[in-house]
Amino acid sequence: MYSMGVLPSYWRAGVGSSMLTKCINDMMDNNVNEIILDVHSKNKSAYELYKKFDFK
């Protein structure tokens, strides 16, 4: 996957968490053992989402 985004009208509704959970589960099912994230330093919402999933 190259990119993920959520429309503003769906922010803070758990949509991003659901999408990320699905992606991670699909990757695990396909034996992917490494995920690399790149997030703009000003995108605090994305940063907090990834932190919630224990990404560092």
Biopython code that builds the backbone (N, CA, C, O; Angstrom):
import numpy as np
from Bio.PDB.StructureBuilder import StructureBuilder

atoms = [
    (1, "MET", "N", (0.856, -1.168, 0.000)),
    (1, "MET", "CA", (0.000, 0.000, 0.000)),
    (1, "MET", "C", (0.895, 1.222, 0.000)),
    (1, "MET", "O", (1.910, 1.257, 0.696)),
    (2, "TYR", "N", (0.531, 2.195, -0.758)),
    (2, "TYR", "CA", (1.344, 3.403, -0.867)),
    (2, "TYR", "C", (0.821, 4.532, 0.017)),
    (2, "TYR", "O", (1.611, 5.296, 0.571)),
    (3, "SER", "N", (-0.480, 4.644, 0.154)),
    (3, "SER", "CA", (-1.044, 5.803, 0.831)),
    (3, "SER", "C", (-2.394, 5.451, 1.447)),
    (3, "SER", "O", (-3.099, 4.558, 0.976)),
    (4, "MET", "N", (-2.732, 6.172, 2.508)),
    (4, "MET", "CA", (-4.027, 5.975, 3.157)),
    (4, "MET", "C", (-4.514, 7.335, 3.631)),
    (4, "MET", "O", (-3.727, 8.153, 4.108)),
    (5, "GLY", "N", (-5.782, 7.569, 3.501)),
    (5, "GLY", "CA", (-6.352, 8.820, 3.972)),
    (5, "GLY", "C", (-7.812, 8.632, 4.353)),
    (5, "GLY", "O", (-8.474, 7.695, 3.906)),
    (6, "VAL", "N", (-8.297, 9.538, 5.183)),
    (6, "VAL", "CA", (-9.695, 9.518, 5.633)),
    (6, "VAL", "C", (-10.288, 10.898, 5.374)),
    (6, "VAL", "O", (-9.678, 11.917, 5.698)),
    (7, "LEU", "N", (-11.459, 10.919, 4.798)),
    (7, "LEU", "CA", (-12.139, 12.195, 4.556)),
    (7, "LEU", "C", (-12.406, 12.908, 5.885)),
    (7, "LEU", "O", (-12.730, 12.261, 6.881)),
    (8, "PRO", "N", (-12.272, 14.232, 5.902)),
    (8, "PRO", "CA", (-12.471, 14.978, 7.150)),
    (8, "PRO", "C", (-13.797, 14.689, 7.849)),
    (8, "PRO", "O", (-13.865, 14.704, 9.078)),
    (9, "SER", "N", (-14.827, 14.431, 7.093)),
    (9, "SER", "CA", (-16.132, 14.170, 7.726)),
    (9, "SER", "C", (-16.142, 12.856, 8.517)),
    (9, "SER", "O", (-17.067, 12.606, 9.289)),
    (10, "TYR", "N", (-15.114, 12.015, 8.326)),
    (10, "TYR", "CA", (-15.014, 10.737, 9.047)),
    (10, "TYR", "C", (-13.898, 10.734, 10.091)),
    (10, "TYR", "O", (-13.660, 9.715, 10.740)),
    (11, "TRP", "N", (-13.215, 11.863, 10.254)),
    (11, "TRP", "CA", (-12.156, 11.943, 11.254)),
    (11, "TRP", "C", (-12.728, 11.716, 12.640)),
    (11, "TRP", "O", (-13.865, 12.088, 12.928)),
    (12, "ARG", "N", (-11.926, 11.101, 13.490)),
    (12, "ARG", "CA", (-12.271, 10.849, 14.902)),
    (12, "ARG", "C", (-13.441, 9.887, 15.060)),
    (12, "ARG", "O", (-14.101, 9.876, 16.099)),
    (13, "ALA", "N", (-13.703, 9.073, 14.026)),
    (13, "ALA", "CA", (-14.801, 8.107, 14.086)),
    (13, "ALA", "C", (-14.289, 6.667, 14.053)),
    (13, "ALA", "O", (-15.084, 5.732, 13.954)),
    (14, "GLY", "N", (-12.971, 6.480, 14.135)),
    (14, "GLY", "CA", (-12.402, 5.140, 14.133)),
    (14, "GLY", "C", (-12.166, 4.544, 12.756)),
    (14, "GLY", "O", (-11.768, 3.386, 12.634)),
    (15, "VAL", "N", (-12.411, 5.331, 11.724)),
    (15, "VAL", "CA", (-12.256, 4.828, 10.358)),
    (15, "VAL", "C", (-10.787, 4.516, 10.054)),
    (15, "VAL", "O", (-10.480, 3.458, 9.504)),
    (16, "GLY", "N", (-9.882, 5.426, 10.408)),
    (16, "GLY", "CA", (-8.460, 5.201, 10.174)),
    (16, "GLY", "C", (-7.951, 3.982, 10.918)),
    (16, "GLY", "O", (-7.177, 3.196, 10.373)),
    (17, "SER", "N", (-8.382, 3.818, 12.161)),
    (17, "SER", "CA", (-7.983, 2.648, 12.946)),
    (17, "SER", "C", (-8.488, 1.361, 12.314)),
    (17, "SER", "O", (-7.762, 0.368, 12.260)),
    (18, "SER", "N", (-9.712, 1.372, 11.842)),
    (18, "SER", "CA", (-10.274, 0.177, 11.188)),
    (18, "SER", "C", (-9.519, -0.160, 9.906)),
    (18, "SER", "O", (-9.220, -1.324, 9.638)),
    (19, "MET", "N", (-9.216, 0.864, 9.125)),
    (19, "MET", "CA", (-8.485, 0.635, 7.876)),
    (19, "MET", "C", (-7.082, 0.100, 8.151)),
    (19, "MET", "O", (-6.628, -0.835, 7.492)),
    (20, "LEU", "N", (-6.394, 0.701, 9.134)),
    (20, "LEU", "CA", (-5.043, 0.264, 9.453)),
    (20, "LEU", "C", (-5.043, -1.152, 10.024)),
    (20, "LEU", "O", (-4.159, -1.946, 9.701)),
    (21, "THR", "N", (-6.017, -1.477, 10.862)),
    (21, "THR", "CA", (-6.140, -2.835, 11.400)),
    (21, "THR", "C", (-6.321, -3.844, 10.276)),
    (21, "THR", "O", (-5.668, -4.887, 10.269)),
    (22, "LYS", "N", (-7.196, -3.544, 9.332)),
    (22, "LYS", "CA", (-7.432, -4.438, 8.187)),
    (22, "LYS", "C", (-6.161, -4.623, 7.369)),
    (22, "LYS", "O", (-5.823, -5.741, 6.980)),
    (23, "CYS", "N", (-5.459, -3.528, 7.111)),
    (23, "CYS", "CA", (-4.217, -3.612, 6.333)),
    (23, "CYS", "C", (-3.166, -4.448, 7.050)),
    (23, "CYS", "O", (-2.526, -5.301, 6.435)),
    (24, "ILE", "N", (-2.987, -4.212, 8.337)),
    (24, "ILE", "CA", (-2.000, -4.973, 9.113)),
    (24, "ILE", "C", (-2.371, -6.451, 9.134)),
    (24, "ILE", "O", (-1.505, -7.304, 8.937)),
    (25, "ASN", "N", (-3.627, -6.764, 9.366)),
    (25, "ASN", "CA", (-4.060, -8.168, 9.380)),
    (25, "ASN", "C", (-3.848, -8.837, 8.029)),
    (25, "ASN", "O", (-3.395, -9.980, 7.965)),
    (26, "ASP", "N", (-4.171, -8.137, 6.959)),
    (26, "ASP", "CA", (-3.957, -8.688, 5.617)),
    (26, "ASP", "C", (-2.474, -8.946, 5.360)),
    (26, "ASP", "O", (-2.101, -9.971, 4.789)),
    (27, "MET", "N", (-1.631, -8.000, 5.790)),
    (27, "MET", "CA", (-0.189, -8.182, 5.604)),
    (27, "MET", "C", (0.319, -9.381, 6.403)),
    (27, "MET", "O", (1.123, -10.168, 5.902)),
    (28, "MET", "N", (-0.147, -9.518, 7.636)),
    (28, "MET", "CA", (0.267, -10.652, 8.458)),
    (28, "MET", "C", (-0.185, -11.966, 7.832)),
    (28, "MET", "O", (0.557, -12.948, 7.838)),
    (29, "ASP", "N", (-1.394, -11.985, 7.294)),
    (29, "ASP", "CA", (-1.915, -13.188, 6.621)),
    (29, "ASP", "C", (-1.071, -13.556, 5.401)),
    (29, "ASP", "O", (-1.042, -14.713, 4.983)),
    (30, "ASN", "N", (-0.386, -12.561, 4.835)),
    (30, "ASN", "CA", (0.447, -12.783, 3.645)),
    (30, "ASN", "C", (1.939, -12.790, 3.985)),
    (30, "ASN", "O", (2.787, -12.555, 3.124)),
    (31, "ASN", "N", (2.237, -13.063, 5.244)),
    (31, "ASN", "CA", (3.611, -13.223, 5.729)),
    (31, "ASN", "C", (4.505, -11.998, 5.534)),
    (31, "ASN", "O", (5.721, -12.128, 5.386)),
    (32, "VAL", "N", (3.907, -10.826, 5.535)),
    (32, "VAL", "CA", (4.700, -9.598, 5.508)),
    (32, "VAL", "C", (5.229, -9.387, 6.926)),
    (32, "VAL", "O", (4.455, -9.386, 7.883)),
    (33, "ASN", "N", (6.543, -9.207, 7.064)),
    (33, "ASN", "CA", (7.105, -9.088, 8.408)),
    (33, "ASN", "C", (7.718, -7.727, 8.693)),
    (33, "ASN", "O", (8.362, -7.534, 9.725)),
    (34, "GLU", "N", (7.520, -6.786, 7.782)),
    (34, "GLU", "CA", (8.034, -5.438, 8.009)),
    (34, "GLU", "C", (7.093, -4.416, 7.380)),
    (34, "GLU", "O", (6.657, -4.566, 6.239)),
    (35, "ILE", "N", (6.794, -3.381, 8.147)),
    (35, "ILE", "CA", (5.963, -2.282, 7.659)),
    (35, "ILE", "C", (6.750, -1.000, 7.881)),
    (35, "ILE", "O", (7.208, -0.735, 8.992)),
    (36, "ILE", "N", (6.907, -0.213, 6.844)),
    (36, "ILE", "CA", (7.615, 1.056, 6.943)),
    (36, "ILE", "C", (6.604, 2.183, 6.760)),
    (36, "ILE", "O", (5.856, 2.212, 5.783)),
    (37, "LEU", "N", (6.594, 3.098, 7.706)),
    (37, "LEU", "CA", (5.671, 4.232, 7.647)),
    (37, "LEU", "C", (6.439, 5.507, 7.368)),
    (37, "LEU", "O", (7.578, 5.681, 7.804)),
    (38, "ASP", "N", (5.793, 6.389, 6.635)),
    (38, "ASP", "CA", (6.336, 7.715, 6.382)),
    (38, "ASP", "C", (5.186, 8.697, 6.584)),
    (38, "ASP", "O", (4.194, 8.657, 5.857)),
    (39, "VAL", "N", (5.322, 9.565, 7.559)),
    (39, "VAL", "CA", (4.247, 10.516, 7.854)),
    (39, "VAL", "C", (4.867, 11.902, 7.996)),
    (39, "VAL", "O", (5.933, 12.058, 8.591)),
    (40, "HIS", "N", (4.195, 12.896, 7.447)),
    (40, "HIS", "CA", (4.667, 14.278, 7.547)),
    (40, "HIS", "C", (4.653, 14.696, 9.018)),
    (40, "HIS", "O", (3.709, 14.387, 9.745)),
    (41, "SER", "N", (5.675, 15.380, 9.442)),
    (41, "SER", "CA", (5.807, 15.761, 10.853)),
    (41, "SER", "C", (4.655, 16.640, 11.348)),
    (41, "SER", "O", (4.393, 16.692, 12.549)),
    (42, "LYS", "N", (3.974, 17.324, 10.444)),
    (42, "LYS", "CA", (2.859, 18.179, 10.841)),
    (42, "LYS", "C", (1.525, 17.433, 10.892)),
    (42, "LYS", "O", (0.515, 18.003, 11.303)),
    (43, "ASN", "N", (1.514, 16.170, 10.479)),
    (43, "ASN", "CA", (0.282, 15.383, 10.470)),
    (43, "ASN", "C", (0.124, 14.687, 11.821)),
    (43, "ASN", "O", (0.360, 13.486, 11.948)),
    (44, "LYS", "N", (-0.273, 15.454, 12.810)),
    (44, "LYS", "CA", (-0.356, 14.952, 14.179)),
    (44, "LYS", "C", (-1.394, 13.834, 14.328)),
    (44, "LYS", "O", (-1.194, 12.913, 15.120)),
    (45, "SER", "N", (-2.487, 13.902, 13.584)),
    (45, "SER", "CA", (-3.514, 12.856, 13.668)),
    (45, "SER", "C", (-2.951, 11.511, 13.223)),
    (45, "SER", "O", (-3.163, 10.495, 13.886)),
    (46, "ALA", "N", (-2.241, 11.504, 12.111)),
    (46, "ALA", "CA", (-1.647, 10.255, 11.622)),
    (46, "ALA", "C", (-0.585, 9.762, 12.592)),
    (46, "ALA", "O", (-0.507, 8.568, 12.881)),
    (47, "TYR", "N", (0.231, 10.679, 13.093)),
    (47, "TYR", "CA", (1.271, 10.306, 14.045)),
    (47, "TYR", "C", (0.660, 9.638, 15.274)),
    (47, "TYR", "O", (1.163, 8.611, 15.732)),
    (48, "GLU", "N", (-0.403, 10.201, 15.804)),
    (48, "GLU", "CA", (-1.075, 9.630, 16.982)),
    (48, "GLU", "C", (-1.693, 8.264, 16.668)),
    (48, "GLU", "O", (-1.660, 7.357, 17.499)),
    (49, "LEU", "N", (-2.250, 8.125, 15.473)),
    (49, "LEU", "CA", (-2.818, 6.840, 15.061)),
    (49, "LEU", "C", (-1.736, 5.770, 15.041)),
    (49, "LEU", "O", (-1.926, 4.683, 15.586)),
    (50, "TYR", "N", (-0.611, 6.068, 14.420)),
    (50, "TYR", "CA", (0.466, 5.091, 14.325)),
    (50, "TYR", "C", (1.046, 4.782, 15.696)),
    (50, "TYR", "O", (1.416, 3.640, 15.970)),
    (51, "LYS", "N", (1.129, 5.784, 16.555)),
    (51, "LYS", "CA", (1.624, 5.580, 17.911)),
    (51, "LYS", "C", (0.690, 4.626, 18.684)),
    (51, "LYS", "O", (1.143, 3.790, 19.466)),
    (52, "LYS", "N", (-0.613, 4.773, 18.444)),
    (52, "LYS", "CA", (-1.610, 3.914, 19.081)),
    (52, "LYS", "C", (-1.404, 2.445, 18.694)),
    (52, "LYS", "O", (-1.735, 1.538, 19.459)),
    (53, "PHE", "N", (-0.860, 2.229, 17.510)),
    (53, "PHE", "CA", (-0.577, 0.884, 17.022)),
    (53, "PHE", "C", (0.863, 0.445, 17.322)),
    (53, "PHE", "O", (1.343, -0.545, 16.771)),
    (54, "ASP", "N", (1.535, 1.182, 18.188)),
    (54, "ASP", "CA", (2.897, 0.884, 18.634)),
    (54, "ASP", "C", (3.963, 1.034, 17.569)),
    (54, "ASP", "O", (5.047, 0.465, 17.703)),
    (55, "PHE", "N", (3.684, 1.789, 16.510)),
    (55, "PHE", "CA", (4.742, 2.116, 15.561)),
    (55, "PHE", "C", (5.624, 3.183, 16.202)),
    (55, "PHE", "O", (5.145, 4.025, 16.962)),
    (56, "LYS", "N", (6.889, 3.138, 15.895)),
    (56, "LYS", "CA", (7.822, 4.105, 16.484)),
    (56, "LYS", "C", (8.470, 4.951, 15.419)),
    (56, "LYS", "O", (9.284, 5.819, 15.731)),
]
sb = StructureBuilder()
sb.init_structure("model")
sb.init_model(0)
sb.init_chain("A")
sb.init_seg("    ")
for serial, (resi, resn, name, xyz) in enumerate(atoms, 1):
    if name == "N":
        sb.init_residue(resn, " ", resi, " ")
    sb.init_atom(name, np.array(xyz, "f"), 0.0, 1.0, " ", f" {name:<3s}", serial, name[0])
structure = sb.get_structure()
